[in-house]
Amino acid sequence: MFIKVDLYTFRQQFEAMNRGATFSYQGQALLFEYLEELEHCEEQTELDVIALCCDFAEDESRGVAHAYQIDTQGMDDNAVVEAVREYLEDQGALVGQTDRGSFVYRQH
């Protein structure tokens, strides 16, 4: 049995699982939109908040660069953002970028 999950319900499920702070408010919306797009291409999936928190992350550009050992030595902040964006796009991992500049991405 399936129920249609909207953004409000999606956010409620993160709170119910004590994972509300894992993604920013906008980060949750980006992840929700990404998953909805995937569902249009694939079959319906079960909402598993814990699995989503393991598979996806949100971090600032320098945090992503450090986690994936992207060489940013000598780069200014704008160049780091572009290097991280390019890396995540090349890996097929980019979900989106928030207005604050953090990246939502699939971890690997």
C-alpha positions in Angstrom: 0.0 0.0 0.0 1.4 3.4 -1.0 0.5 7.0 -0.1 1.5 10.0 -2.1 4.1 12.0 -0.2 4.2 15.8 -0.6 7.0 18.1 0.6 5.3 18.8 3.9 5.0 15.0 4.7 8.5 14.5 3.5 9.8 17.1 6.0 7.6 15.6 8.8 9.1 12.2 8.3 12.6 13.7 8.7 11.5 15.3 12.0 9.8 12.0 13.1 13.1 10.2 12.6 15.1 12.9 14.5 16.8 13.8 11.2 15.3 17.3 10.7 18.7 19.0 10.9 20.4 16.7 8.4 19.5 19.0 5.6 18.6 22.7 5.5 15.0 23.7 4.8 15.9 24.4 1.1 18.1 21.3 1.0 15.2 19.2 1.9 13.2 20.7 -0.9 16.0 20.1 -3.4 16.2 16.5 -2.3 12.5 16.0 -2.5 12.3 17.5 -6.0 15.2 15.3 -7.1 13.6 12.1 -5.7 10.3 13.1 -7.4 12.1 13.4 -10.7 13.7 10.0 -10.2 10.3 8.5 -9.5 9.0 9.7 -12.8 11.7 7.8 -14.6 11.6 4.7 -12.3 9.1 2.8 -10.2 7.7 4.1 -7.0 10.0 3.9 -4.0 9.6 3.7 -0.3 10.4 6.7 1.8 13.3 5.6 4.0 14.7 8.7 5.8 17.6 6.8 7.4 18.7 5.5 4.0 18.4 9.0 2.4 20.6 10.4 5.2 23.2 7.7 4.4 23.0 8.2 0.6 22.8 12.0 0.4 24.4 14.9 2.2 24.5 18.6 2.3 27.7 20.6 2.9 29.5 23.8 2.0 31.9 23.7 -0.9 35.1 23.5 1.1 33.6 20.6 3.2 32.8 18.7 0.0 36.3 19.5 -1.4 37.9 18.1 1.7 35.7 15.0 1.9 36.5 14.1 -1.7 40.1 15.3 -1.8 39.4 17.9 -4.5 42.6 20.0 -4.9 41.5 23.5 -4.1 44.9 24.8 -3.0 45.3 28.5 -3.9 41.7 28.8 -5.1 39.4 31.7 -4.0 36.0 30.8 -2.8 34.3 31.2 -6.2 36.8 28.9 -7.8 36.3 26.3 -5.1 32.5 26.4 -5.6 33.0 25.9 -9.3 35.5 23.0 -8.8 33.1 21.3 -6.4 30.1 21.8 -8.7 32.1 20.4 -11.7 33.3 17.4 -9.6 29.8 16.6 -8.4 28.3 17.0 -11.9 31.0 14.7 -13.4 30.2 12.1 -10.8 26.5 12.4 -11.5 26.1 13.2 -7.8 24.8 16.8 -7.8 21.3 17.2 -6.5 21.3 21.0 -6.3 22.8 24.0 -4.6 21.0 26.1 -2.0 20.7 29.9 -2.1 23.2 29.9 0.8 25.7 28.1 -1.4 25.7 24.6 0.2 25.5 21.5 -2.1 23.1 18.7 -1.8 24.6 15.6 -3.3 24.6 11.8 -3.5 27.5 10.5 -1.4 29.8 7.8 -2.9 
